[in-house]
Amino acid sequence: MTTACVTTTITRTSDSKARRRPSVGRVLAWIIMIAILITTVLPLYWVLRTALSSNAGISSDPASVLPVDVNVRGFERVFGMQTTQEALDDGGSGAAINFWLYLRNSVVVATLVTVGQVFFSAMAAYSFARLRWKGRDLIFGVFLGVLMVPQIFTLLPNFVLVKQLHLVDSLLGVALPTMFMTPFAVFFLKQFFMNIPRELEEAALLDGASKVRVFLQLILPMAKAPITTLGIITYITAWNDYWTKLTAGFIAGTGPDAFADHIQKFAQLVDLDVLLPLEEQAAWVDVDVSAFQEGLLELWKGEDGHQYGCPKDWDIEAIFYNKDMAPSTGLSQEDMAGLEWNPDDGGTFEKALARLTVDVNGVRSDEPGFNPERIAIYGIGIQNSGDADGQTQWSPFTASTGDWYYTDKETWGTHYRYDDPGFQSTMDWYFGLVDKGFMNPNGAFSDATSTDIQMGSGKVAMAVHGAWMFTTFAKLDVNVGIVPTPVGLNGTSQSLYNGLGTRLSSSRRTSREPPSGWHSWALGRRRTSSPPTGSSSPRSPLRPVRPSRFSRRPGCPTLPSRIT
């Protein structure tokens, strides 16, 4: 038998050049992918650019694509390689930083929460998806309803529970409230488990596997993708949530016995009953209470009259202005230092703003042809509206309206006086400066563009800011002058007290008399010394407190009596 082999030759007549020519769709796809890549990578690059720039460099050239005044001092600060004085010189707070301790605590808490929450949520989700039991759908509906409850509502009850379990001052106490399960995690995994074919489970049960074995050896391996996704989300959430719980309840593995904190946190810590009355400590008899600014010490007293904090430092606000811009307007240092305001015509303060405000054509606001819609230089800058206290925005003006205070009491008030006619007329005048072109409107700068950056770029002529910004403004490539806030209707220049205070924790380690070293630091015997190891000194916005004049009583350990 003879087999014939037939070879067939196929000739392709395609055009190779045409095949290599990109189509319109391919070009558009590449453009979109490149745009997505840039959008994703650019924020990360900008973070790195900011980290490698100095504070003064960012302020002097905020639009620079490359790092300005390249340095690694920020990284040295984080890793504890920078002295307190070096941190202060760079515009930082000088607070103690123990990076490796913070990292360890965060890793332990985040790991406990992630492992526990993912595992127990998976068991609950399997029960809702596969097991049949009375009231299953009703209970699952209750689970979904919990998703609508804000987390802030459960913060204090969780702290009370942890305290009753005697787990305060432990990492387990931090992790416990969210370590078992969350409604979101249960709902997320339940939807996936319901899509797994029942035949696989039935086959495993026929082979003699128990429900537990089916869950551990069949269901969990098949759910690797959603479990991994949930684990990543949970870990990130637990990592970020650690600091809130630490502040609220001192639930840290090595929480400080003595610490410095901002006055904003004071009321919360008093309510949580985690502070020791300082006047009951032996070292308090050596504290000269007359050395403090009038009214400052009272801000650290609880409603029960106990002294729970000793002022460590305090800050006030002033007017920072560009001294190079002022002379061309005819405004001298003396003129700027003697500004007055009123809610009717704005006084000499508004006249100064009018001279300092310039449109894109170089026309000042008090000159013919001024265009308030196209401003090149604003008379005064603002970063945001000021929230509830307006510390570096409107507080100097509302405080000098008359006898206005934020609440019905100077401290521990129960009612905000925002319905006061004097307050409302002042706010109408203040934000009316935007309509006149004297102050930048919302959106003129990004939310991250602070007033020091605005001034450093030459976009604003003056700004209200605090004493903690002295170093930052001094390093700008701008000749900065400092004068008191304008005198108001009550004939005074006003500012807010705020700052840090040293306190003693009432945890089990400090329920007895603390060591003398802690006393010395917490009660002010060594005000120029660095805090002991384990202390913390965060800076946050102030709690609304009583306004004060620039003047101070003799012997106050911080700011000079007059800002010039």
C-alpha positions as CSV (number, residue, x, y, z in Angstrom):
1,M,0.0,0.0,0.0
2,T,1.4,3.3,-1.0
3,T,0.6,6.5,1.0
4,A,0.9,9.8,-0.8
5,C,2.0,12.8,1.3
6,V,0.6,16.0,0.1
7,T,2.2,19.2,1.2
8,T,0.1,22.3,1.0
9,T,1.8,25.7,0.9
10,I,-0.3,28.6,2.2
11,T,0.8,32.0,1.0
12,R,-0.2,34.9,3.3
13,T,-0.9,38.1,1.5
14,S,-1.1,40.4,4.6
15,D,0.6,43.7,4.8
16,S,3.2,43.6,7.6
17,K,3.6,47.3,7.6
18,A,-0.1,47.9,8.0
19,R,-0.2,45.4,10.9
20,R,2.4,47.3,12.7
21,R,0.6,50.6,12.2
22,P,-1.1,51.5,15.5
23,S,-4.8,51.9,15.5
24,V,-6.7,54.9,16.9
25,G,-8.1,52.7,19.7
26,R,-4.6,51.5,20.7
27,V,-3.3,55.1,20.8
28,L,-6.2,56.2,23.0
29,A,-5.6,53.2,25.3
30,W,-2.0,54.1,25.7
31,I,-2.8,57.7,26.4
32,I,-5.3,56.7,29.1
33,M,-2.9,54.2,30.7
34,I,-0.2,56.9,30.8
35,A,-2.6,59.4,32.3
36,I,-3.6,56.8,35.0
37,L,0.1,56.1,35.7
38,I,0.9,59.7,36.1
39,T,-2.2,60.3,38.4
40,T,-1.1,57.4,40.5
41,V,2.6,58.1,40.7
42,L,2.6,61.9,41.0
43,P,1.1,62.1,44.5
44,L,3.8,59.7,45.7
45,Y,6.5,61.7,44.0
46,W,5.1,64.9,45.6
47,V,5.3,63.3,49.0
48,L,8.9,62.4,48.4
49,R,9.7,65.9,47.0
50,T,8.2,67.5,50.1
51,A,10.0,65.1,52.5
52,L,13.3,66.0,50.9
53,S,12.7,69.7,51.0
54,S,13.1,72.0,54.0
55,N,10.2,73.9,55.5
56,A,11.7,77.2,54.4
57,G,12.3,75.9,50.9
58,I,8.7,74.8,50.5
59,S,7.5,78.2,51.6
60,S,9.9,80.1,49.3
61,D,9.1,78.0,46.2
62,P,6.0,76.0,46.6
63,A,5.5,75.4,42.9
64,S,8.9,73.8,42.3
65,V,8.7,70.4,40.7
66,L,12.1,69.4,42.2
67,P,12.9,69.3,46.0
68,V,13.9,72.7,47.4
69,D,16.9,72.9,49.7
70,V,17.4,69.2,49.5
71,N,18.0,67.5,52.9
72,V,17.1,64.4,54.9
73,R,16.5,66.2,58.2
74,G,12.9,65.1,58.2
75,F,13.9,61.5,58.1
76,E,16.6,62.1,60.8
77,R,13.8,63.6,63.0
78,V,11.5,60.6,62.6
79,F,14.3,58.0,63.4
80,G,15.5,59.9,66.4
81,M,18.8,61.0,64.9
82,Q,18.1,64.8,65.4
83,T,18.4,66.8,68.6
84,T,15.6,68.8,70.1
85,Q,17.3,72.1,69.2
86,E,17.8,70.9,65.5
87,A,14.1,70.1,65.4
88,L,13.2,73.5,66.7
89,D,15.5,75.2,64.2
90,D,13.7,73.3,61.4
91,G,10.4,74.7,62.6
92,G,9.2,71.6,64.5
93,S,7.8,71.3,68.0
94,G,10.8,69.7,69.5
95,A,8.6,66.9,71.0
96,A,10.2,63.5,71.8
97,I,9.9,60.9,69.1
98,N,10.5,57.1,69.7
99,F,9.8,55.7,66.2
100,W,10.7,52.1,66.9
101,L,8.4,52.0,70.0
102,Y,5.6,53.5,68.0
103,L,6.2,51.1,65.1
104,R,6.2,48.0,67.4
105,N,3.0,49.1,69.1
106,S,1.3,49.7,65.8
107,V,2.4,46.4,64.3
108,V,1.2,44.4,67.3
109,V,-2.2,46.1,67.5
110,A,-2.8,46.0,63.7
111,T,-1.8,42.3,63.5
112,L,-4.0,41.3,66.4
113,V,-7.0,43.1,64.9
114,T,-6.4,41.8,61.4
115,V,-6.0,38.1,62.3
116,G,-8.8,38.0,64.8
117,Q,-11.3,40.1,62.8
118,V,-10.7,38.2,59.5
119,F,-11.0,34.8,61.1
120,F,-14.0,35.4,63.3
121,S,-15.8,37.4,60.6
122,A,-15.2,34.5,58.2
123,M,-16.8,32.1,60.6
124,A,-19.8,34.4,61.1
125,A,-20.1,34.9,57.3
126,Y,-20.1,31.1,56.7
127,S,-22.8,30.6,59.3
128,F,-25.0,33.3,57.7
129,A,-24.4,31.9,54.1
130,R,-24.5,28.1,54.6
131,L,-26.0,27.1,57.9
132,R,-29.8,27.0,58.6
133,W,-30.9,28.2,62.0
134,K,-33.8,30.1,63.5
135,G,-33.6,33.9,63.2
136,R,-30.7,33.9,60.8
137,D,-32.0,36.5,58.4
138,L,-33.2,38.7,61.3
139,I,-29.9,38.8,63.0
140,F,-28.1,39.4,59.7
141,G,-30.4,42.4,59.2
142,V,-29.3,43.7,62.6
143,F,-25.7,43.3,61.5
144,L,-26.3,45.4,58.4
145,G,-28.1,48.0,60.5
146,V,-24.9,48.5,62.7
147,L,-23.1,49.7,59.6
148,M,-25.1,53.0,59.9
149,V,-23.8,53.7,63.4
150,P,-20.9,56.1,63.4
151,Q,-17.8,54.7,65.0
152,I,-17.4,57.7,67.2
153,F,-20.5,56.7,69.1
154,T,-18.9,53.4,70.2
155,L,-15.5,54.9,71.2
156,L,-16.4,55.8,74.8
157,P,-18.5,52.7,75.6
158,N,-15.6,50.5,74.3
159,F,-13.2,52.4,76.5
160,V,-15.5,51.8,79.6
161,L,-15.7,48.1,78.7
162,V,-11.9,47.8,78.4
163,K,-11.5,49.6,81.7
164,Q,-13.9,47.2,83.5
165,L,-12.0,44.3,82.1
166,H,-8.8,45.8,83.6
167,L,-7.1,45.9,80.2
168,V,-6.3,49.6,80.2
169,D,-2.6,50.2,79.6
170,S,-2.3,47.1,77.4
171,L,-2.0,46.5,73.7
172,L,-4.7,43.9,74.0
173,G,-7.0,46.6,75.3
174,V,-6.4,48.6,72.2
175,A,-7.1,45.7,69.9
176,L,-10.0,44.1,71.7
177,P,-13.0,46.3,70.6
178,T,-12.5,45.5,66.9
179,M,-10.6,42.2,67.1
180,F,-13.6,39.8,66.8
181,M,-15.7,40.9,63.8
182,T,-17.2,43.9,62.0
183,P,-20.5,44.1,60.1
184,F,-18.7,45.1,56.9
185,A,-16.3,42.1,57.1
186,V,-19.2,39.7,57.7
187,F,-21.3,41.1,54.8
188,F,-18.2,41.1,52.5
189,L,-17.4,37.5,53.0
190,K,-21.0,36.2,53.1
191,Q,-21.6,37.4,49.6
192,F,-18.6,35.4,48.4
193,F,-19.4,32.3,50.3
194,M,-22.9,32.2,48.8
195,N,-21.4,31.9,45.3
196,I,-19.4,28.7,46.2
197,P,-21.2,25.6,44.8
198,R,-23.0,23.6,47.4
199,E,-22.1,20.4,45.6
200,L,-18.5,20.8,46.8
201,E,-19.6,20.9,50.4
202,E,-22.0,18.0,50.0
203,A,-19.3,15.9,48.5
204,A,-17.0,16.6,51.4
205,L,-19.7,15.8,53.9
206,L,-20.4,12.5,52.1
207,D,-16.8,11.6,52.5
208,G,-17.1,12.0,56.2
209,A,-15.8,15.6,56.7
210,S,-17.3,17.6,59.5
211,K,-18.7,21.2,59.2
212,V,-15.5,22.5,60.9
213,R,-13.2,20.6,58.5
214,V,-15.3,21.8,55.5
215,F,-14.9,25.4,56.6
216,L,-11.2,25.2,57.4
217,Q,-10.0,23.0,54.5
218,L,-12.4,23.7,51.7
219,I,-14.1,27.1,52.1
220,L,-11.2,29.2,53.4
221,P,-8.7,28.0,50.8
222,M,-11.3,28.8,48.0
223,A,-11.8,32.3,49.5
224,K,-8.1,33.3,49.5
225,A,-8.7,36.3,47.3
226,P,-11.5,38.0,49.3
227,I,-9.8,37.1,52.6
228,T,-6.6,38.6,51.4
229,T,-8.4,41.8,50.3
230,L,-10.2,42.0,53.6
231,G,-7.0,41.5,55.5
232,I,-5.3,44.4,53.7
233,I,-8.2,46.7,54.3
234,T,-8.5,45.7,58.0
235,Y,-4.7,46.1,58.6
236,I,-4.7,49.6,57.2
237,T,-7.7,50.6,59.2
238,A,-6.3,49.2,62.4
239,W,-3.0,51.0,61.8
240,N,-4.6,54.3,61.3
241,D,-7.1,53.9,64.2
242,Y,-4.4,53.2,66.8
243,W,-3.6,56.9,67.6
244,T,-7.2,57.8,68.3
245,K,-7.6,55.1,70.8
246,L,-4.3,55.9,72.3
247,T,-5.3,59.5,72.9
248,A,-8.8,58.7,74.1
249,G,-7.9,56.1,76.6
250,F,-4.1,55.9,77.2
251,I,-4.3,52.3,76.0
252,A,-0.7,52.0,75.0
253,G,1.7,49.3,75.7
254,T,4.1,51.8,77.3
255,G,1.8,54.7,78.0
256,P,3.6,57.7,79.7
257,D,3.3,58.4,83.4
258,A,3.9,62.1,82.8
259,F,3.1,63.7,79.5
260,A,2.5,66.9,77.6
261,D,-0.6,67.4,75.6
262,H,-2.6,70.2,73.9
263,I,-5.4,71.9,75.6
264,Q,-7.8,70.6,73.0
265,K,-7.5,67.2,74.5
266,F,-7.9,68.4,78.1
267,A,-11.6,68.2,78.5
268,Q,-11.8,64.7,77.0
269,L,-9.1,63.4,79.4
270,V,-10.8,64.9,82.4
271,D,-14.1,63.3,81.5
272,L,-12.3,59.9,81.1
273,D,-11.0,60.3,84.7
274,V,-7.4,59.4,83.7
275,L,-5.6,62.4,85.2
276,L,-4.1,63.0,88.7
277,P,-4.9,66.3,90.5
278,L,-1.6,68.1,90.6
279,E,-2.3,70.2,93.8
280,E,-2.5,66.9,95.7
281,Q,1.1,66.1,94.8
282,A,3.9,67.1,97.1
283,A,5.9,69.0,94.4
284,W,3.0,71.4,93.7
285,V,3.9,73.5,96.8
286,D,7.1,74.7,95.0
287,V,5.2,75.9,91.9
288,D,5.0,79.8,91.8
289,V,1.4,80.2,90.4
290,S,1.9,84.0,90.2
291,A,4.5,83.5,87.4
292,F,1.8,82.5,84.9
293,Q,-0.2,84.8,82.6
294,E,-3.4,85.8,84.3
295,G,-6.1,83.2,83.5
296,L,-3.7,80.7,82.0
297,L,-3.6,78.3,85.0
298,E,-7.4,78.3,85.3
299,L,-7.7,76.8,81.8
300,W,-6.2,73.6,83.1
301,K,-8.7,73.2,86.0
302,G,-11.5,70.7,85.8
303,E,-15.1,71.4,86.6
304,D,-14.4,69.9,90.1
305,G,-11.9,72.7,90.7
306,H,-8.8,70.3,90.7
307,Q,-5.7,71.4,88.8
308,Y,-5.1,68.7,86.3
309,G,-2.5,70.4,84.1
310,C,0.4,72.8,84.5
311,P,1.0,75.1,81.6
312,K,4.2,74.1,79.8
313,D,4.1,76.8,77.1
314,W,1.4,79.0,75.6
315,D,0.9,80.7,72.3
316,I,-0.9,83.8,70.9
317,E,-1.6,85.2,67.5
318,A,-0.2,88.3,65.7
319,I,-0.2,89.9,62.3
320,F,2.7,88.7,60.0
321,Y,3.1,91.0,57.1
322,N,5.5,91.5,54.1
323,K,7.6,94.5,55.1
324,D,8.9,94.9,51.5
325,M,5.3,95.5,50.2
326,A,4.2,98.0,52.9
327,P,6.6,101.0,52.1
328,S,5.2,101.3,48.6
329,T,1.8,101.8,50.0
330,G,2.9,104.5,52.5
331,L,2.4,102.2,55.5
332,S,5.2,102.3,58.1
333,Q,5.9,99.9,60.9
334,E,4.2,102.3,63.3
335,D,1.1,102.4,61.1
336,M,0.9,98.6,61.0
337,A,1.4,98.3,64.7
338,G,-1.4,100.8,65.4
339,L,-4.2,99.4,63.2
340,E,-7.8,99.5,64.3
341,W,-10.9,97.9,63.0
342,N,-14.7,98.0,63.3
343,P,-17.5,96.1,61.6
344,D,-18.9,99.2,59.9
345,D,-16.1,100.4,57.6
346,G,-13.2,98.2,58.8
347,G,-11.2,101.2,60.2
348,T,-7.6,101.7,59.4
349,F,-7.1,97.9,59.2
350,E,-9.4,97.7,56.1
351,K,-7.7,100.8,54.6
352,A,-4.4,99.1,54.9
353,L,-5.8,96.0,53.2
354,A,-7.1,98.2,50.4
355,R,-3.6,99.6,49.9
356,L,-2.0,96.2,49.9
357,T,-4.4,94.5,47.6
358,V,-3.3,94.6,43.9
359,D,-5.0,93.2,40.8
360,V,-3.3,91.6,37.8
361,N,-2.9,95.0,36.1
362,G,-1.0,96.4,39.1
363,V,-3.9,98.6,40.2
364,R,-4.5,98.9,44.0
365,S,-8.0,98.4,45.3
366,D,-8.3,102.1,46.4
367,E,-7.4,103.2,42.9
368,P,-9.6,103.7,39.8
369,G,-9.9,100.7,37.5
370,F,-9.4,98.1,40.2
371,N,-10.7,94.6,39.2
372,P,-11.8,92.6,42.3
373,E,-12.3,89.5,40.1
374,R,-8.6,89.2,39.1
375,I,-6.3,89.6,42.1
376,A,-2.6,89.3,41.9
377,I,-1.8,90.1,45.6
378,Y,-4.4,89.8,48.4
379,G,-4.2,92.1,51.3
380,I,-4.7,89.3,53.8
381,G,-4.5,85.5,53.3
382,I,-6.6,82.7,54.8
383,Q,-6.2,79.0,54.5
384,N,-9.7,77.9,55.6
385,S,-12.7,79.3,57.4
386,G,-11.4,78.6,60.9
387,D,-13.9,75.9,61.9
388,A,-15.4,76.6,65.4
389,D,-12.7,78.7,66.9
390,G,-11.2,80.7,64.0
391,Q,-7.9,80.8,65.9
392,T,-5.7,82.1,63.0
393,Q,-8.6,83.6,61.1
394,W,-11.4,85.6,62.8
395,S,-10.8,85.1,66.5
396,P,-8.8,88.4,67.1
397,F,-11.8,90.3,65.6
398,T,-14.7,88.6,67.4
399,A,-12.8,88.7,70.7
400,S,-12.3,92.5,70.4
401,T,-15.9,93.2,69.5
402,G,-17.0,93.7,73.1
403,D,-17.3,91.3,76.0
404,W,-17.9,88.3,73.7
405,Y,-16.7,84.9,74.6
406,Y,-17.1,81.6,72.8
407,T,-19.4,80.1,75.5
408,D,-21.6,81.3,78.3
409,K,-18.7,80.7,80.7
410,E,-15.0,81.5,80.3
411,T,-14.3,77.8,80.8
412,W,-16.5,74.7,80.8
413,G,-19.4,76.5,79.2
414,T,-22.5,74.7,78.0
415,H,-23.7,77.0,75.2
416,Y,-21.9,78.6,72.3
417,R,-22.7,82.3,71.8
418,Y,-22.7,82.3,68.0
419,D,-26.1,83.8,68.1
420,D,-24.8,87.0,69.6
421,P,-25.5,90.0,67.3
422,G,-22.0,91.5,67.8
423,F,-20.4,88.2,66.8
424,Q,-22.6,87.8,63.7
425,S,-21.9,91.4,62.5
426,T,-18.2,90.8,62.9
427,M,-18.3,87.6,60.9
428,D,-20.3,89.4,58.2
429,W,-17.7,92.1,57.9
430,Y,-14.7,89.6,58.1
431,F,-15.9,87.3,55.3
432,G,-17.1,90.3,53.4
433,L,-13.5,91.1,52.8
434,V,-13.5,88.3,50.2
435,D,-16.2,90.0,48.1
436,K,-14.1,93.2,48.2
437,G,-11.1,91.3,46.9
438,F,-9.1,91.9,50.0
439,M,-8.9,88.3,51.1
440,N,-8.6,85.1,49.0
441,P,-11.8,83.2,48.4
442,N,-12.2,79.5,48.8
443,G,-10.3,77.7,45.9
444,A,-7.8,80.5,45.2
445,F,-5.2,78.3,46.8
446,S,-5.3,74.6,47.6
447,D,-6.3,73.4,51.1
448,A,-2.7,72.5,51.8
449,T,-1.4,76.0,50.9
450,S,-0.9,77.6,54.4
451,T,-0.7,81.3,54.8
452,D,3.1,81.2,55.3
453,I,3.4,79.6,51.9
454,Q,1.0,82.1,50.4
455,M,3.2,85.0,51.8
456,G,6.4,83.3,50.8
457,S,5.2,83.1,47.2
458,G,4.2,86.8,47.2
459,K,0.5,86.2,46.8
460,V,-0.6,87.7,50.1
461,A,0.6,90.8,52.0
462,M,-0.3,89.8,55.6
463,A,-1.8,86.9,57.6
464,V,-2.9,86.1,61.1
465,H,-0.9,83.4,62.6
466,G,0.5,82.1,65.9
467,A,3.8,82.3,67.8
468,W,4.6,78.7,66.9
469,M,5.2,79.9,63.4
470,F,8.0,82.4,64.2
471,T,10.7,80.2,62.9
472,T,8.8,79.3,59.7
473,F,8.1,82.9,58.8
474,A,11.7,83.9,59.7
475,K,13.1,81.5,57.1
476,L,10.9,82.8,54.2
477,D,12.7,84.6,51.4
478,V,10.5,87.6,52.4
479,N,11.2,90.4,54.9
480,V,8.5,89.6,57.5
481,G,7.3,92.1,60.1
482,I,5.2,91.2,63.2
483,V,2.7,93.5,64.9
484,P,-0.2,92.9,67.3
485,T,-3.7,92.1,66.0
486,P,-5.8,95.2,65.3
487,V,-7.5,97.1,68.2
488,G,-11.3,96.5,68.2
489,L,-14.4,98.1,69.5
490,N,-13.5,97.3,73.1
491,G,-10.2,99.2,72.8
492,T,-8.0,96.1,73.1
493,S,-5.9,93.9,70.9
494,Q,-7.0,90.3,71.5
495,S,-5.6,86.8,71.0
496,L,-6.4,83.3,72.2
497,Y,-4.6,81.4,74.8
498,N,-3.6,77.9,73.7
499,G,-0.7,75.6,74.2
500,L,0.6,72.6,75.9
501,G,0.3,71.5,79.5
502,T,2.1,68.8,81.5
503,R,0.0,66.2,83.3
504,L,0.2,63.0,85.4
505,S,-1.6,59.8,84.4
506,S,-3.9,58.1,86.9
507,S,-3.1,54.6,85.6
508,R,-2.1,51.9,88.0
509,R,1.5,52.8,87.7
510,T,0.9,56.4,88.9
511,S,-1.8,55.8,91.5
512,R,0.8,56.1,94.1
513,E,3.3,59.0,94.5
514,P,5.3,59.3,91.2
515,P,9.1,59.5,91.3
516,S,10.6,63.0,92.0
517,G,12.0,63.1,88.5
518,W,8.6,63.0,87.0
519,H,7.4,65.6,89.4
520,S,10.3,67.9,88.4
521,W,9.5,67.8,84.8
522,A,5.7,67.8,84.9
523,L,5.4,70.6,87.4
524,G,7.8,72.9,85.7
525,R,11.1,72.8,87.8
526,R,13.1,72.1,84.6
527,R,11.2,74.0,81.9
528,T,14.2,74.1,79.6
529,S,14.8,70.4,79.8
530,S,13.6,67.8,77.3
531,P,10.7,65.6,78.5
532,P,11.7,62.2,80.0
533,T,11.6,59.2,77.8
534,G,8.1,58.0,77.2
535,S,6.5,61.4,77.3
536,S,4.7,62.8,74.3
537,S,3.9,66.4,73.2
538,P,1.5,66.5,70.2
539,R,0.3,69.7,68.7
540,S,-3.3,70.1,67.7
541,P,-5.7,72.9,67.2
542,L,-6.9,74.6,70.4
543,R,-10.0,74.1,72.3
544,P,-12.1,77.4,72.4
545,V,-10.8,79.2,75.4
546,R,-10.8,82.7,76.8
547,P,-9.2,85.5,74.8
548,S,-6.4,87.4,76.2
549,R,-4.4,90.6,75.6
550,F,-0.8,90.5,74.5
551,S,0.5,91.8,77.8
552,R,1.6,89.3,80.5
553,R,2.3,89.3,84.1
554,P,6.0,89.6,85.2
555,G,7.8,86.3,85.4
556,C,5.9,84.4,82.8
557,P,8.4,81.9,81.3
558,T,7.6,82.3,77.6
559,L,6.6,85.1,75.3
560,P,7.7,88.8,75.5
561,S,5.2,91.4,76.7
562,R,4.9,93.0,73.3
563,I,5.4,91.7,69.9
564,T,7.3,94.0,67.5
